């Protein structure tokens, strides 16, 4: 019964939703976004200290459904929707939005993308190398694009067996040494955890098969995005579904040094998004400014009137220390 309820919630709130729904009087040529400041200032939750947040709105009918986020500079972001559109914008401390650019992602044949072809769930940007990678859930592929997300440079299918179309690649993180980790949302329903892949190099290029492992979230929910922390560990965003609130977002860290072939890795919870800011958060980015580490989250409104596209900023403080090999041995 519990699984049936969860499946129904996923279908209603997270599953495929037509992206042609129009919520406003529409002019798709209007490159305009407004950031409405959120009045709430919730108390800290673990390592998460709320800094600021905005409700993003636009008259553009393709604005929304954000499932991936990248920070490209102070206040500068790329937001990618699961409808095949991406938005570039800059938000200053006062909530003024500038440099807005909303446009479709490229497709292999140049034609408008179908929903299956456009279902982007993760984004990783290498600003130094002027490259970006996107993970597409519906077609189970990783694409490498130029930094502007205008041209496809390479693409590769995920290895067989094929991950389920709506439970496949959900989160992706590029490690400092160039390796890439791709987390499935709920692939295989394996008792050890959710399946994940570690690529030794560029996942969009031909190469050796990735290293498979399993991620055990231990009741946190399903992974919805990932971002690399300054110390090399991975911050994972988890989405847990319920009734009040519908969405609970739990943040945790996992150490890639724990990954072993077909082994199980677990994470440590560091906090959760406050209840009053509950939404369907699917995009995450981490950056350092003035020696402080910040986390940005963006929510997927599923193009529903009752949901919002929220962009939140948290400071990450007092994170758990990195465990040394000796400390891990002692813990066992």
C-alpha positions in Angstrom: 0.0 0.0 0.0 2.8 2.4 0.9 4.5 1.8 -2.5 1.2 2.3 -4.3 0.7 5.7 -2.6 4.2 6.7 -3.3 3.8 5.7 -7.0 0.6 7.8 -7.2 2.3 10.8 -5.7 5.2 10.5 -8.1 2.8 10.3 -11.1 0.8 13.3 -9.9 3.6 15.6 -8.8 6.9 14.4 -10.3 6.1 12.3 -13.4 5.8 13.4 -17.0 3.7 16.5 -17.3 2.9 18.2 -20.7 5.2 21.2 -21.1 2.9 23.0 -23.4 0.7 24.1 -20.6 0.5 27.9 -20.5 0.0 29.7 -17.2 0.1 33.3 -18.3 -0.8 35.5 -21.3 2.1 34.3 -23.4 4.7 36.1 -25.5 7.6 33.7 -26.0 9.7 36.5 -27.4 9.7 38.4 -24.1 13.0 37.7 -22.4 11.8 38.8 -18.9 12.1 37.3 -15.4 11.1 38.9 -12.1 12.5 37.7 -8.8 10.0 38.2 -5.9 11.8 38.2 -2.6 10.6 35.6 -0.1 9.5 37.2 3.2 10.3 34.2 5.3 13.6 33.9 7.1 13.5 30.4 8.7 15.9 29.3 11.4 19.0 27.2 10.6 18.6 23.5 9.9 21.8 21.6 10.6 24.5 23.0 8.3 22.0 25.0 6.3 21.7 28.7 7.2 19.2 30.5 5.0 20.5 33.6 3.3 17.9 34.7 0.8 15.4 33.4 -1.7 13.2 34.5 -4.6 10.1 33.3 -6.4 11.0 33.5 -10.1 8.2 34.4 -12.6 8.2 35.1 -16.3 5.6 35.6 -19.1 7.6 33.2 -21.2 5.5 30.0 -21.5 8.6 27.7 -21.5 10.0 29.2 -18.3 9.8 26.7 -15.4 10.1 23.0 -14.8 13.6 23.5 -13.6 15.4 20.2 -12.9 19.1 21.4 -13.1 21.1 24.4 -11.9 24.6 25.8 -12.5 26.2 28.9 -11.1 28.5 30.5 -13.6 29.6 33.6 -11.5 28.5 35.8 -8.7 24.7 36.0 -9.1 24.8 34.3 -12.5 23.0 31.1 -13.1 21.9 28.6 -15.8 18.5 27.0 -15.0 17.6 24.0 -17.2 14.0 22.7 -17.4 12.9 19.2 -18.2 11.0 20.7 -21.2 14.1 21.2 -23.2 14.6 24.9 -22.5 17.3 26.7 -20.5 17.4 30.1 -18.9 20.4 32.2 -18.2 20.0 35.1 -15.8 21.8 37.2 -13.2 20.2 38.1 -9.9 21.8 40.7 -7.6 21.4 40.9 -3.8 18.4 43.2 -4.1 16.6 40.7 -6.4 17.1 42.7 -9.6 17.2 40.3 -12.6 19.3 41.0 -15.7 20.9 39.3 -18.7 17.9 37.1 -19.2 18.2 34.6 -22.1 15.5 31.9 -22.5 16.0 29.5 -25.4 15.6 25.8 -26.4 18.5 23.4 -26.0 20.0 22.0 -29.2 18.8 18.7 -30.7 20.8 16.2 -32.8 18.7 16.9 -35.9 17.9 20.6 -35.3 14.2 19.9 -34.9 12.2 20.9 -31.8 12.6 18.2 -29.2 9.8 15.9 -28.1 9.2 15.5 -24.4 11.3 12.2 -24.3 14.2 13.9 -26.1 14.0 17.0 -23.8 13.8 15.5 -20.3 17.0 17.0 -18.9 17.5 16.1 -15.2 21.1 17.1 -14.4 23.7 19.7 -15.5 27.4 20.0 -14.9 29.4 23.0 -16.2 33.2 23.2 -16.5 33.7 26.9 -16.8 37.4 26.5 -17.3 37.1 24.1 -20.2 34.1 25.8 -21.7 32.1 22.6 -21.6 28.8 21.4 -20.1 27.2 18.0 -19.7 23.5 17.3 -19.4 21.8 14.0 -18.4 18.6 13.1 -20.2 16.4 10.7 -18.4 13.8 9.8 -21.1 16.4 8.6 -23.6 19.1 7.6 -21.1 21.9 9.6 -22.6 24.7 12.0 -21.5 25.4 14.9 -23.8 28.4 17.3 -23.8 27.6 20.8 -25.0 29.6 24.0 -25.4 29.5 26.3 -22.4 26.6 28.3 -23.9 24.5 25.2 -24.3 24.1 26.0 -28.0 25.8 23.1 -29.7 26.1 19.3 -29.1 29.7 18.2 -29.1 29.3 14.6 -28.1 26.6 12.2 -26.8 26.6 8.7 -25.5 24.0 6.2 -24.2 24.1 4.9 -20.7 25.2 1.3 -20.6 22.9 -1.6 -20.7 20.7 -2.7 -19.0 18.8 0.4 -19.8 17.6 2.5 -16.9 13.8 3.1 -16.7 12.7 6.1 -18.7 11.3 7.9 -15.7 13.6 6.6 -13.0 17.0 6.9 -14.7 19.7 9.6 -14.7 18.6 12.2 -12.1 21.8 13.7 -10.7 25.3 14.2 -11.9 28.6 15.5 -10.4 31.9 16.1 -12.0 34.8 15.5 -9.6 37.9 17.7 -9.5 40.0 15.0 -11.2 37.6 14.9 -14.2 35.7 11.8 -13.2 31.9 12.0 -13.4 29.3 10.4 -11.2 25.7 9.8 -12.4 23.0 8.8 -9.9 19.8 7.2 -11.0 16.5 8.3 -9.4 15.3 4.8 -8.7 16.9 2.4 -11.2 16.5 -1.4 -10.7 14.8 -1.1 -7.2 17.8 -3.1 -5.9 17.7 -4.0 -2.2 21.3 -2.6 -1.9 20.2 0.9 -3.0 19.7 2.9 -6.1 22.1 2.3 -9.0 24.8 4.8 -9.8 27.7 5.0 -12.2 31.3 6.4 -11.9 32.9 7.3 -15.2 36.7 7.5 -15.4 36.5 10.3 -18.0 34.0 12.1 -20.2 30.7 10.2 -20.1 29.6 11.6 -23.5 32.7 10.1 -25.3 33.4 6.5 -26.2 35.4 4.8 -23.5 35.5 1.9 -21.0 32.2 1.1 -19.2 31.6 3.0 -16.0 32.0 1.5 -12.5 28.7 0.6 -11.0 27.8 1.1 -7.4 24.8 1.5 -5.2 23.6 4.4 -3.1 21.7 3.7 0.0 19.8 6.9 1.1 18.5 5.3 4.3 15.0 6.9 4.4 16.0 10.3 3.0 14.0 9.9 -0.2 15.2 9.7 -3.8 18.1 11.7 -5.1 17.1 14.8 -7.2 20.5 16.5 -7.8 24.1 16.6 -6.7 26.9 19.1 -6.5 30.6 18.9 -5.6 31.7 20.6 -2.3 35.1 22.4 -2.0 36.6 19.4 -0.1 35.8 17.0 -2.9 32.8 15.3 -1.3 29.4 15.3 -3.0 26.3 17.1 -1.7 23.2 15.2 -2.5 19.6 16.6 -2.6 16.9 14.1 -1.7 13.2 14.5 -2.4 10.8 12.7 -0.1 7.1 12.7 -0.9 4.2 12.9 1.6 1.0 14.7 2.2 1.8 17.6 4.6 4.1 18.8 3.2 4.0 17.2 -0.2 7.8 17.7 -0.6 10.5 17.3 2.0 14.0 18.1 0.9 16.9 16.5 2.8 20.6 17.4 2.2 23.4 15.0 2.8 27.1 14.5 1.9 28.8 11.4 0.5 32.5 10.7 0.0 33.5 9.4 -3.5 36.4 7.7 -1.8 33.9 5.2 -0.5 32.9 4.0 -4.0 33.7 0.4 -4.8 32.5 -1.7 -7.7 29.0 -3.1 -6.9 29.5 -1.8 -3.4 27.2 0.4 -1.3 27.9 3.9 -0.2 25.9 5.9 2.3 25.7 9.6 3.1 25.4 11.7 6.2 22.5 14.1 6.6 23.5 17.8 7.1 20.1 19.5 7.1 16.8 20.0 5.4 15.0 22.8 3.6 12.7 24.4 6.2 9.1 23.3 6.0 7.8 26.8 5.2 9.9 26.8 2.0 8.9 23.3 1.0 8.9 22.7 -2.8 10.0 20.3 -5.4 13.8 21.1 -5.4 15.6 19.4 -8.3 18.6 21.6 -9.0 21.6 22.4 -6.9 24.8 24.4 -7.2 27.7 25.0 -4.7 30.1 28.0 -4.8 32.6 29.8 -2.6 32.6 33.5 -2.0 34.7 35.4 0.5 35.9 32.1 2.0 32.3 31.0 2.7 30.6 28.1 1.0 27.1 28.6 -0.4 24.4 26.3 -1.7 21.8 27.4 -4.3 18.6 25.3 -4.9 16.0 25.7 -7.6 12.6 24.1 -7.6 10.6 22.4 -10.4 7.1 23.8 -10.5 6.0 21.1 -13.0 4.1 23.9 -14.8 1.4 23.7 -12.1 -0.4 26.8 -10.8 0.0 25.6 -7.2 3.8 25.2 -7.4 6.5 27.8 -7.6 9.9 28.2 -9.2 12.0 29.1 -6.1 15.7 30.0 -6.1 17.2 29.7 -2.6 20.6 30.5 -1.2 22.0 28.9 2.0 25.3 29.1 3.7 26.9 25.8 4.5 28.5 25.8 7.9 29.8 23.3 10.4 29.8 20.4 7.9 30.9 17.0 9.1 34.7 16.6 8.8 36.1 14.4 6.1 36.8 11.0 7.5 40.3 9.7 7.1 41.0 6.0 6.3 42.0 5.5 10.0 38.8 7.0 11.3 36.7 4.9 8.9 38.5 1.8 10.1 37.8 2.7 13.7 34.2 3.3 13.0 33.7 -0.2 11.7 
